[in-house]
Amino acid sequence: MKAKILREYAKLIAQKGVNIQKGQEVWITASLDQPNFVEMLVKECYALGAKKVVVDWVCDKLTVLDSKYMTQEALNEMPNWQIEKMKYQAEVLPARIYLDSDDPDGMKYARQDKLANERIAKYAIRKPYIDAMDNKYQWCIAAVAGRDWAKKVFPGESPAKAVEKLWEAILYTSRAQSTPIENWNKHNKDLHAKCDYLNSLGLKYLQYSASNGTNLRVELLENANFLAGSEKSLQGIEFNPNIPSEEVFTTPKAGAAEGIVYSTKPLSYQGALIENFYVKFEGGKVSEVHAEKNEELLRQMVSMDDGAKMLGECALVPYDSPINNSGILFYNTLFDENASCHLALGRGFSNCIKDFDKYTQEDFDKMGVNTSMIHVDFMIGDSTLDIVGETKDGRKIQIFKDGNWAF
């Protein structure tokens, strides 16, 4: 891919993604295979006036080795320097950029049981800092074409050709071609208009149905809004947390879902793929799961904590979306979740609550905003999905028809 085009993409992430403010610190998380793009991105961050740019390098292959050879006790340890790092971030509130280029099968041979136990052990330590930073800083997840990921998406191509084709797909679906900033200004305006309409309806329930057997009823929070596209931090700074993004989403009421829902795309979780699965809810919580591939990993996921068994997000995405229309299965949640409607198990979004800045974490818990160490999106949309909204006064309004917006 031409360097000029990639520099424009880097500028989109820095300017429209996290919207770096002069004098602000920036922290980038990226894989070891992306030094060239990271260098471009760092330059763009400094061009916007960043005070300091810190890069955290990660590598799935090293994580796999850790899971195999470290004891559980050693994995669970959180040394002082890691705690001080989180404390520093909670105080400074740097803009956070996460670059995703991971191989969808990169954690295939990891000891997932040990990694799950590590996550549980460390969450109690991490949670106060997560809560302290919630809604206060800008963040953005964007993608970079990794070689192994590209070969998974385009297995019949040479490595170089596969990477080029993946870059083309990333830039197209991220609206990063031609005039990226202008594209996103227009896109945000359209998404916000849909939110305004949905928020005007006073919806209390969403009823999902599809030809694959999906039949699910979800209760919404009375004081929750639908959000989409750009958001604002508590400091009043606008940013786009996901590039790409086609979703209009809200946080449902924790423990208030009944029925069954079938996946329509593979779920990449902890570096492994869970395929052809369903999730059944009874009494608001997951009561049964089944998957043709990696069912045990799915069971492990919904057992991470009590909140992992409840919904934290309902996201509306038209089947007629740029990502779905590309005909590409990305094996990556950032993209596949924006190809069609999806749900998320785990942590809900407190910023969906009206006047969220006036409430404490305890308030959100009482309202029914789900709390969990996970937030995992899985795709449920297809060309037959219907969604009917029921209002507080009992009116029924068609929201989605045959996989697309009905209004």
Buried (B, 14 or more C-beta within 10 A) or exposed (E): BEEEBBBBBBBBBBBBBBBBBEEBBBBBBBBBBBEEBBEBBBBBBBEBEBBEBBBEBEEBBEBBEBBEEBEEEEBBEBEEEEEEBBEEBBEBBBBBBBBBBBBBBBBBBBBBEBBBBBBBBBBEEBEEBBBBBBBEBBBBBBBBBBBBBBBBBBEEBEEEEBBBBBBBBBBBBBBBBEEBBEBBEEBBEEBBEBBEEBBEBBBBBBBBBBEBEBBBBBBBBBEBBBBBBBBEBEEEBEBBBBBBBBBBBBBBBBBBBBBBBBBBBBBBBBBBBBBBBBBBBEEBBBBEBEBEEBBEBBBBBBBBBEBBBBBBBBBBBBBEBBBBEBEBBBBBBBBBBBBBBBBBBBBBBBBBBEEBEEBEBEEBBEBBBBBBBBBBBBBBBBBBBBBBBBEEEEEEBEBBBEBBBEE
